[in-house]
Amino acid sequence: SLRLHGTEEDCSDRTSSQCIRFRAQFTAFLQCFCTSEVQILPVCSDRIVLIMGARSQLWSIAKMSVTGGVIGVTISDRYVTVVAIKGHSMHPTMTATDSALRGDIVLAEKACLDQYKFSRGDVILFKCPSNHKEVFVKRLIGLPGEWIQLPASSEIIKVPQGHCWVEGDNAARSWDSRSFGPIPLGLINGRVTHIIWPPSKIGRVERKWPEDRIPPF
Amino acid sequence: MITLMIPKTKGKIIPIEPSSPSAAAMSRFVRRLAGIPWRQIAGEASSVGLLMAQGLCAVHVVSEHVLGVAFPRGPSMLPALNMAGDVLLTDKVSPRRGWVGPGDVVLLLSPEDPRKIVAKRVLGMEGDEVTYPVDAGNSDATKTVVVPQGHIWVQGDNIYSSNDSRQFGPVPYGLVKGKMSYRIWPPSRIGSIDSKE
């Protein structure tokens, strides 16, 4: 609380109408700078005590941050989220660097998780099948029910129902379905639509088919 | 057609006396419309809308990340869960933290159709050896399998009528969405779901 010392001449009689008017005007003046309530109490004839609610200011900041956090979590869960890329499996479409930002930052949309309808060539985020805490980013090569050719050999396999086949753009440094097989669609976290950092790479992430692959049938 | 000439004087609109009864009615209507406090209504509507949006976001955060409600249906978990009509509390914190073990009843996305959520009991975690009846009801043959890293083996309690890991194999742990911990309906069976091996 803040104490303001008035002089006897200003407010000798706290019940006088002049004193009351002064207090009212001063309160209104200070209210402009305070989000919480301002009160001036005439404690004694030569003192004006000013009580400012510092605690209630902290409380409103806490309320605003909790509300913002809840709304942010909901938007990030259902509509769009921002992810930083680690790893080199999608080079040159997306890269990781050793800088503080750890690499490219991308925008991923979650609307696709409503019906799990994807297209060949989409870049998707998904949980690693052997470690649920890690999230991978790869390109969707095979949709459920399709027959695809394994890149290295001439083997042809069928992607089971409810699963998909993913591969990274940088085949040499990508740990993907060629190692852990088709993944259930339920592991997918979102679809990458745009790169938003670094500024030289800002733009849409296009649906693209790798050049030397035979399309599935 | 009736035309109302409305000259503006210093920002105020002064209506001219209308010439016919229908024109009089229309000018009364226009005056009524102008008298409604549109800005106040819009302000109140937007603040109510904002409050509702905040409420819905809070409901989403709680039911997705803390505690949800599930209504399981189907015969695959008899006798632990009824065929229909049960209401269960789902703990969403445990799977994220890895506090799921053998004997727990979990909710997971079906590996055959990600839009379906199924409830099954966990029989084995990664590295465990699971022995299961291959063709329950017809033969006594069993098979033993080791659960791969990051996966779990799920089976329905009612092995005669359950589509589970015996058909679709071990599932990645990332498909687990919640752990069923407590039944709140029907009243005769309120209590925690037994976790049995």
Interface residues (C-beta under 8 A of the other chain):
Chain A: T67 V70 I71 V73 T74 D77 R78 Q115 Y116 K127 C128 P129 S130 N131 H132 P160 Q161 G162 H163 I183 P184 L185 G186 L187 I188
Chain B: A53 Q54 L56 C57 A58 H60 V61 E64 H65 L108 L109 S110 P111 E112 D113 P114 R115 P148 Q149 G150 H151 V171 P172 Y173 G174 L175 V176
